[in-house]
Amino acid sequence: MTDRLNILIIGGYGIFGGRIVELLEDEPRLNLTVAGRSLQKASAFCQARHKAKAQLLPAAFDRNGDLAAQIASRRPDIVVDASGPFQAYGHDRYRVIEACIGQRVNYLDLADGSDFKTERGSPEPQPNKHGRQQCERKRKTNRSAPEPVELMDHVARSDPL
């Protein structure tokens, strides 16, 4: 088990995803996977961030591909979807959320449309005994990694855009 929290940022080299990386890159307890359709752009973005204390990992990620396999291969603790625009996702716009639920991975997005956030209802599955035990076991063995709430406090304290 690693002492780092693994965060997959979809759209990680774009405007919003890149800003999230900038706000988190000084935290040495993080692995930030900078993902998007172009591995070349993700690699260039990571290579340009010379002072990052977090480990930056470029990755190709296609939200129209096999999401479960792509998420499982990265083994993130958190997925941040900054790929937008959310209005252009079409009829199957909750695929990333559903893949994260299926993989039991925490999910955050930057959706600004209230319909995107509310029309789905509560996407969270009912917790079961196995899921709770798995989360508790992971938390106990990964004590030095920052908590998600700690990360959000860190981002909130950073300079505004």
C-alpha positions in Angstrom: 0.0 0.0 0.0 1.4 3.4 -0.9 1.6 6.4 1.4 0.3 8.6 -1.4 -3.3 9.4 -2.3 -3.9 8.6 -6.0 -6.0 11.2 -7.9 -7.0 10.7 -11.5 -7.8 14.1 -13.1 -9.7 13.6 -16.3 -9.1 16.7 -18.4 -6.0 17.3 -16.3 -4.1 19.4 -18.8 -7.0 21.6 -19.7 -7.9 25.0 -18.3 -9.8 23.7 -15.2 -8.0 20.4 -14.7 -4.7 22.1 -15.1 -5.6 24.6 -12.4 -6.5 21.7 -10.1 -3.1 20.2 -10.7 -1.4 23.6 -10.0 -3.3 23.8 -6.7 -2.4 20.3 -5.6 1.1 19.8 -7.0 2.9 21.1 -3.9 1.5 18.2 -1.8 4.2 15.5 -1.7 1.7 12.9 -0.5 -0.2 12.9 -3.8 0.1 11.0 -7.1 -1.7 13.1 -9.7 -2.6 11.3 -12.9 -3.0 14.0 -15.5 -5.3 12.4 -18.0 -6.9 13.4 -21.3 -7.4 12.2 -24.9 -3.8 13.1 -25.8 -1.0 11.3 -24.0 1.4 13.7 -25.7 -0.3 16.7 -24.3 -0.5 15.1 -20.8 3.2 14.3 -20.9 4.1 17.8 -22.0 2.0 19.3 -19.2 3.6 17.0 -16.6 7.2 17.7 -17.9 6.6 21.5 -17.7 5.8 21.3 -14.0 9.4 21.1 -12.7 8.7 22.2 -9.2 5.9 19.8 -8.4 6.3 17.9 -5.2 3.4 15.5 -6.0 4.2 12.8 -8.5 2.7 13.7 -11.8 1.8 10.9 -14.1 0.5 11.5 -17.7 -2.1 9.2 -19.1 -4.4 8.8 -22.1 -8.1 8.7 -21.1 -11.1 8.5 -23.4 -14.4 9.1 -21.7 -16.0 7.4 -24.7 -13.9 4.2 -24.2 -14.1 1.4 -21.6 -14.3 3.6 -18.5 -14.3 0.8 -16.0 -11.1 -0.6 -17.5 -9.4 2.8 -17.7 -10.3 3.6 -14.1 -9.3 0.2 -12.8 -5.9 0.3 -14.5 -5.1 3.6 -12.7 -6.4 2.5 -9.3 -7.3 6.0 -8.1 -8.6 6.9 -4.7 -10.4 9.8 -6.2 -11.5 10.7 -9.8 -11.9 14.4 -10.6 -13.7 15.0 -13.9 -12.6 18.3 -15.3 -13.2 17.4 -18.9 -16.4 19.3 -19.7 -18.3 20.8 -21.2 -20.9 18.8 -19.3 -23.7 20.0 -21.6 -22.1 18.1 -24.5 -22.0 14.6 -22.9 -25.2 13.6 -24.6 -27.7 11.0 -23.4 -25.1 8.9 -21.6 -23.7 11.7 -19.6 -23.3 9.8 -16.3 -21.0 7.1 -17.6 -17.9 8.3 -15.6 -20.0 8.6 -12.4 -21.4 5.1 -12.9 -18.0 3.7 -13.6 -16.6 5.2 -10.4 -19.5 3.8 -8.5 -18.9 0.4 -10.0 -15.2 0.6 -9.1 -16.0 2.0 -5.6 -14.0 5.2 -6.3 -14.7 8.6 -5.0 -15.9 11.0 -7.7 -15.7 14.8 -8.0 -16.7 17.0 -10.9 -16.8 20.6 -11.9 -20.3 20.6 -13.4 -21.8 24.1 -13.2 -25.2 23.1 -14.6 -27.8 22.4 -11.9 -29.6 20.0 -14.2 -26.4 17.8 -14.5 -26.1 17.7 -10.7 -29.8 17.2 -9.9 -31.5 15.3 -12.7 -29.7 12.0 -12.0 -30.8 11.9 -8.4 -28.6 10.2 -5.9 -26.2 8.0 -7.9 -24.7 6.5 -4.8 -25.4 2.8 -4.3 -26.6 1.6 -0.9 -23.5 0.7 1.2 -22.9 -2.9 2.0 -20.9 -4.5 4.7 -18.0 -5.4 2.3 -17.8 -1.9 1.0 -17.6 -0.3 4.4 -15.0 -2.8 5.6 -12.9 -2.2 2.5 -12.9 1.6 3.0 -12.1 1.3 6.7 -9.3 -1.1 6.0 -7.8 1.2 3.3 -8.0 4.2 5.6 -6.3 2.4 8.5 -3.4 1.2 6.2 -3.0 4.5 4.3 -2.7 6.9 7.3 0.0 9.2 5.9 -2.0 10.0 2.7 -4.1 13.2 3.0 -7.8 12.9 3.5 -10.0 14.3 0.7 -11.4 16.9 3.1 -7.9 18.0 3.8 -7.2 18.4 0.1 -10.3 20.5 -0.5 -9.3 22.8 2.4 -5.9 23.1 0.7 -7.5 24.1 -2.6 -9.8 26.5 -0.9 -6.8 28.3 0.8 -5.0 28.7 -2.5 -5.1 31.9 -4.5 -8.2 32.5 -6.5 -8.2 31.9 -10.2 
